[in-house]
Amino acid sequence: MDGDRLMPSSFSDPAFIECLKQKDEEAWGQFYLAIAPKMKGFICVKLSSYRNHWDVNATADDITQAAFEKALKRIQSYNSKKSALGTWMFNIANNTFIDLTRKLESERNFMKRCLKNFMDNEEQTVATVEELCKNMKISHESLTERQKAYIDMFYIQQWSDELIAEKMEVSTNAVVKARGRLLSQLRDLLEESRSEVS
């Protein structure tokens, strides 16, 4: 590969594709410079309806990076007869975006499902973290103060991620990651609760 800036027409060049398959760092670097800005723009548009949940710019960067990491792992399976290289990359980016949004929807619905399954009275409203834990039959004492604060903001106060980030003095992406960790911990506690009952 020479030092010239890669043009989209080069994507169909068999020699260039072979360099990618050989995991040539220069080829991948030039490919990234050529396509990543457009890919990020594409992802930003798709993320626009999630502005209340994520820092769109940072999340688009994360998805773009994740898409290239997946492409690097899958490049040996790329077949230029089936799709253009750019199309193949955008499909990977789109699938990465879909995976992320499905995860968010799963996280949003998790507490609703838990409350429906574990509350004695489905019409009951939850006013405190302690009541929530009692209704879900998990130990209030097993949670850290930070976890309790996040539960209160996420599920009782139902604050937006931006408001939580401001309150906790962290980035919006840090709030998203904290929610994911918290949900995983709550699932573990629920499993322990089920085991003790059975």
C-alpha positions as CSV (number, residue, x, y, z in Angstrom):
1,M,0.0,0.0,0.0
2,D,1.3,3.5,-0.8
3,G,0.7,6.5,1.3
4,D,-1.9,8.1,-0.9
5,R,-5.4,8.6,0.6
6,L,-7.6,5.6,-0.2
7,M,-10.5,6.3,-2.6
8,P,-13.8,4.4,-2.5
9,S,-13.0,3.0,-6.0
10,S,-10.1,1.1,-4.3
11,F,-12.6,-0.9,-2.2
12,S,-13.1,-3.3,-5.2
13,D,-9.4,-3.7,-5.9
14,P,-8.6,-7.4,-5.3
15,A,-5.1,-6.5,-4.2
16,F,-6.5,-4.1,-1.6
17,I,-9.0,-6.7,-0.4
18,E,-6.2,-9.2,-0.1
19,C,-4.2,-6.7,2.0
20,L,-7.2,-6.4,4.4
21,K,-7.5,-10.2,4.6
22,Q,-3.8,-10.4,5.4
23,K,-4.6,-7.9,8.2
24,D,-2.2,-5.3,6.8
25,E,-2.2,-2.4,9.3
26,E,-1.6,0.3,6.7
27,A,-4.5,-1.1,4.5
28,W,-6.8,-1.1,7.5
29,G,-5.7,2.3,8.6
30,Q,-6.4,3.8,5.1
31,F,-9.7,1.9,4.9
32,Y,-10.7,3.3,8.3
33,L,-9.8,6.9,7.3
34,A,-11.8,6.5,4.1
35,I,-15.0,5.1,5.5
36,A,-15.2,5.7,9.2
37,P,-16.5,9.4,8.9
38,K,-19.4,8.3,6.6
39,M,-20.2,5.4,8.8
40,K,-20.2,7.5,11.9
41,G,-22.6,10.0,10.2
42,F,-24.9,7.1,9.2
43,I,-24.9,5.8,12.8
44,C,-25.5,9.3,14.2
45,V,-28.7,9.6,12.1
46,K,-29.9,6.2,13.4
47,L,-29.1,7.2,17.0
48,S,-31.1,10.5,16.8
49,S,-34.1,9.0,18.5
50,Y,-32.0,7.8,21.4
51,R,-30.7,11.3,22.3
52,N,-32.3,11.0,25.8
53,H,-30.3,7.8,26.5
54,W,-26.9,8.3,25.0
55,D,-24.3,10.8,24.1
56,V,-24.9,10.4,20.3
57,N,-21.4,11.5,19.2
58,A,-19.6,9.3,21.7
59,T,-21.9,6.3,21.1
60,A,-21.4,6.6,17.3
61,D,-17.7,6.5,17.9
62,D,-18.1,3.4,20.0
63,I,-20.2,1.7,17.4
64,T,-17.9,2.6,14.5
65,Q,-14.9,1.2,16.5
66,A,-16.9,-2.0,17.4
67,A,-17.9,-2.4,13.7
68,F,-14.3,-2.2,12.6
69,E,-13.2,-4.7,15.3
70,K,-15.9,-7.1,14.0
71,A,-14.9,-6.6,10.4
72,L,-11.3,-7.4,11.3
73,K,-12.4,-10.7,12.8
74,R,-14.7,-11.5,9.8
75,I,-12.7,-10.2,6.9
76,Q,-11.7,-13.7,5.8
77,S,-15.4,-14.5,5.1
78,Y,-15.8,-11.4,2.9
79,N,-16.8,-12.2,-0.6
80,S,-16.7,-9.4,-3.2
81,K,-19.1,-11.3,-5.5
82,K,-21.8,-11.1,-2.9
83,S,-21.5,-7.4,-1.8
84,A,-19.3,-4.4,-2.2
85,L,-16.8,-3.8,0.6
86,G,-18.4,-0.6,1.7
87,T,-21.9,-2.2,1.8
88,W,-20.5,-5.1,3.8
89,M,-19.0,-2.6,6.4
90,F,-22.2,-0.6,6.6
91,N,-24.1,-3.9,7.2
92,I,-21.8,-4.7,10.1
93,A,-22.2,-1.2,11.5
94,N,-26.0,-1.4,11.2
95,N,-26.1,-4.8,12.9
96,T,-23.9,-3.4,15.7
97,F,-26.4,-0.5,16.1
98,I,-29.3,-3.0,16.2
99,D,-27.5,-5.1,18.9
100,L,-27.0,-2.0,21.0
101,T,-30.6,-0.8,20.7
102,R,-32.0,-4.2,21.5
103,K,-29.8,-4.2,24.6
104,L,-31.3,-0.8,25.6
105,E,-34.8,-2.0,25.1
106,S,-34.1,-5.2,27.1
107,E,-32.7,-3.0,29.9
108,R,-35.7,-0.7,29.8
109,N,-38.2,-3.6,30.1
110,F,-36.2,-5.6,32.7
111,M,-37.5,-3.8,35.8
112,K,-41.1,-3.8,34.5
113,R,-40.9,-7.5,34.0
114,C,-39.4,-8.0,37.5
115,L,-42.1,-5.9,39.1
116,K,-44.8,-7.7,37.3
117,N,-43.5,-11.1,38.3
118,F,-42.4,-10.3,41.9
119,M,-44.7,-7.7,43.3
120,D,-47.6,-9.0,45.4
121,N,-49.9,-6.5,44.0
122,E,-49.3,-5.4,40.4
123,E,-51.1,-2.1,41.0
124,Q,-48.9,-1.2,43.9
125,T,-46.6,1.8,43.4
126,V,-43.0,1.8,44.5
127,A,-41.8,4.9,46.4
128,T,-38.4,3.9,47.8
129,V,-35.5,1.6,46.8
130,E,-36.2,-0.4,50.0
131,E,-39.8,-1.0,48.9
132,L,-38.6,-2.0,45.4
133,C,-36.2,-4.6,46.9
134,K,-38.9,-5.9,49.2
135,N,-41.4,-6.3,46.3
136,M,-38.7,-8.0,44.2
137,K,-37.8,-10.2,47.2
138,I,-34.1,-9.2,47.1
139,S,-32.0,-8.0,50.0
140,H,-31.8,-4.2,50.4
141,E,-28.6,-4.6,52.4
142,S,-26.9,-6.4,49.5
143,L,-26.8,-3.1,47.4
144,T,-24.2,-0.4,47.7
145,E,-25.2,3.2,48.3
146,R,-24.2,4.0,44.7
147,Q,-26.4,1.1,43.4
148,K,-29.3,2.4,45.5
149,A,-28.8,5.9,44.1
150,Y,-28.9,4.6,40.5
151,I,-32.0,2.4,41.2
152,D,-33.8,5.4,42.6
153,M,-32.9,7.6,39.6
154,F,-33.4,5.0,36.9
155,Y,-36.6,3.3,38.1
156,I,-38.3,5.3,40.8
157,Q,-37.6,8.9,39.8
158,Q,-37.3,7.8,36.1
159,W,-34.8,10.5,35.3
160,S,-33.3,10.8,31.8
161,D,-29.7,9.6,31.4
162,E,-28.6,13.2,30.9
163,L,-30.0,14.3,34.2
164,I,-28.5,11.3,36.0
165,A,-25.1,12.0,34.4
166,E,-25.3,15.6,35.6
167,K,-26.3,14.5,39.1
168,M,-23.6,11.9,39.3
169,E,-21.0,14.1,37.5
170,V,-20.2,11.4,34.9
171,S,-20.7,11.0,31.2
172,T,-24.0,9.8,29.7
173,N,-22.2,6.7,28.4
174,A,-21.0,6.0,31.9
175,V,-24.6,6.1,33.0
176,V,-25.6,3.6,30.3
177,K,-22.7,1.3,31.4
178,A,-23.7,1.6,35.1
179,R,-27.3,0.6,34.2
180,G,-26.0,-2.5,32.4
181,R,-23.9,-3.5,35.4
182,L,-26.7,-2.8,37.8
183,L,-29.2,-4.9,35.8
184,S,-26.7,-7.8,35.7
185,Q,-26.3,-7.5,39.5
186,L,-30.1,-7.4,40.0
187,R,-30.5,-10.5,37.8
188,D,-28.0,-12.3,40.0
189,L,-29.8,-11.3,43.1
190,L,-33.1,-12.4,41.6
191,E,-31.6,-15.8,40.8
192,E,-30.3,-16.1,44.3
193,S,-33.8,-15.2,45.6
194,R,-35.4,-17.9,43.4
195,S,-32.9,-20.5,44.6
196,E,-33.6,-19.7,48.2
197,V,-37.4,-20.0,47.6
198,S,-37.1,-23.3,45.7
